[in-house]
Amino acid sequence: MALPLTTDQPDRAVAPSERTIARNFLLARMGSFLAFFPLGIWTANHLWNQLAAFSGARTWEESVTAHANPATAALTFTVVMVPLVWHVGWGLFRLGKTRSSTVRNVSNLRYWLQRASAIGLLAFLGAHLWLAWIEPRFVVGRPEPFSDIAREMHHHTPTLIVYVLGILAIAYHLANGVWSFATMGWGIAVSKSAQAWFERLALLVFFVLLAIGWASIYALYRAGA
């Protein structure tokens, strides 16, 4: 079963102008590129760094929350937040301009699952950015300590559930993005065989990211006991 969605098509009830076509083409290319480079790469690396929780508090804090200097923190903010804001805006624009097929099939179901996961992921990222970055750094005045997130994971069930579902949404969104980037985004995979190959790659990406993310949650949960 393919991960990607094939029914994400614009409403063609009104023929677009050449200027509109060019604008939409540019927005689609920019949105696809920034979602993959650097945002997708950074997110995958961020999930990988979370595995440092198995090695204890000091290793996790050095891998996840520490910055060598303010310039490094500013660079990370630029690399992550600017593409994220663009991607969210682009996604909301597409959400309002696209429609699903009226045919009830698996592809149409994926269309709605993708939209639901995107909305859920947006809510998760908002909460995560506030609790793990904005509040501790700009309100409390320090990076988030390992003990805080580990305690929340173990003793606050809603936090655990939100992170489990959030990782699921991230894994699906990135895996689907791999296929979309190579096919609908940049036309790298045009033939049916190439698209089938990227579908298998997307499934592999999904399960690898899911395993890494959930393993990290388990490590934090265990540390908070």
JOZIWO-V484691 format. One record per residue. N is the residue number from 1. SS is DSSP state (alpha for helix, beta for strand, coil for the rest). PHI is phi as a letter, one per 40 degrees, with the letter a starting at -180 (none if undefined). Layout:
n,ss,phi
N,SS,PHI
N,SS,PHI
This chain:
n,ss,phi
1,coil,none
2,coil,c
3,coil,c
4,coil,c
5,coil,b
6,coil,b
7,coil,b
8,coil,c
9,beta,b
10,beta,c
11,coil,c
12,coil,b
13,coil,c
14,coil,b
15,coil,c
16,coil,c
17,coil,c
18,alpha,c
19,alpha,c
20,alpha,c
21,alpha,c
22,alpha,c
23,alpha,c
24,alpha,c
25,alpha,c
26,alpha,c
27,alpha,c
28,alpha,c
29,alpha,c
30,alpha,c
31,alpha,c
32,alpha,c
33,alpha,c
34,alpha,c
35,alpha,c
36,alpha,c
37,alpha,b
38,alpha,b
39,alpha,c
40,alpha,c
41,alpha,c
42,alpha,c
43,alpha,c
44,alpha,c
45,alpha,c
46,alpha,c
47,alpha,c
48,alpha,c
49,alpha,c
50,alpha,c
51,alpha,c
52,alpha,c
53,alpha,c
54,alpha,c
55,alpha,c
56,coil,h
57,alpha,c
58,alpha,c
59,alpha,c
60,alpha,c
61,alpha,c
62,alpha,c
63,alpha,c
64,alpha,b
65,coil,b
66,coil,c
67,coil,b
68,coil,c
69,coil,a
70,alpha,d
71,alpha,c
72,alpha,c
73,alpha,c
74,alpha,c
75,alpha,c
76,alpha,c
77,alpha,d
78,alpha,c
79,alpha,c
80,alpha,c
81,alpha,c
82,alpha,c
83,alpha,c
84,alpha,c
85,alpha,c
86,alpha,c
87,alpha,c
88,alpha,c
89,alpha,c
90,alpha,c
91,alpha,c
92,alpha,c
93,alpha,c
94,alpha,c
95,alpha,c
96,alpha,c
97,alpha,b
98,beta,b
99,beta,a
100,coil,c
101,coil,c
102,coil,c
103,coil,c
104,coil,c
105,coil,a
106,alpha,c
107,alpha,c
108,alpha,c
109,alpha,c
110,alpha,c
111,alpha,d
112,alpha,c
113,alpha,c
114,alpha,c
115,alpha,c
116,alpha,c
117,alpha,c
118,alpha,c
119,alpha,c
120,alpha,c
121,alpha,c
122,alpha,c
123,alpha,c
124,alpha,c
125,alpha,c
126,alpha,c
127,alpha,c
128,alpha,c
129,alpha,c
130,alpha,c
131,alpha,c
132,alpha,c
133,alpha,b
134,alpha,c
135,alpha,c
136,alpha,c
137,alpha,c
138,alpha,b
139,alpha,b
140,alpha,c
141,coil,g
142,coil,a
143,coil,c
144,coil,c
145,coil,c
146,alpha,d
147,alpha,c
148,alpha,c
149,alpha,c
150,alpha,c
151,alpha,c
152,alpha,c
153,alpha,c
154,alpha,c
155,alpha,b
156,coil,b
157,alpha,d
158,alpha,d
159,alpha,c
160,alpha,c
161,alpha,c
162,alpha,c
163,alpha,c
164,alpha,c
165,alpha,c
166,alpha,c
167,alpha,c
168,alpha,c
169,alpha,c
170,alpha,c
171,alpha,c
172,alpha,c
173,alpha,c
174,alpha,c
175,alpha,c
176,alpha,c
177,alpha,c
178,alpha,c
179,alpha,c
180,alpha,c
181,alpha,c
182,alpha,c
183,alpha,b
184,alpha,c
185,alpha,c
186,coil,b
187,coil,g
188,coil,c
189,coil,b
190,coil,b
191,coil,c
192,alpha,c
193,alpha,c
194,alpha,c
195,alpha,c
196,alpha,c
197,alpha,c
198,alpha,c
199,alpha,c
200,alpha,c
201,alpha,c
202,alpha,c
203,alpha,c
204,alpha,c
205,alpha,d
206,alpha,d
207,alpha,c
208,alpha,c
209,alpha,c
210,alpha,c
211,alpha,c
212,alpha,c
213,alpha,c
214,alpha,c
215,alpha,c
216,alpha,c
217,alpha,c
218,alpha,c
219,alpha,c
220,alpha,c
221,alpha,c
222,alpha,c
223,alpha,c
224,coil,c
225,coil,c
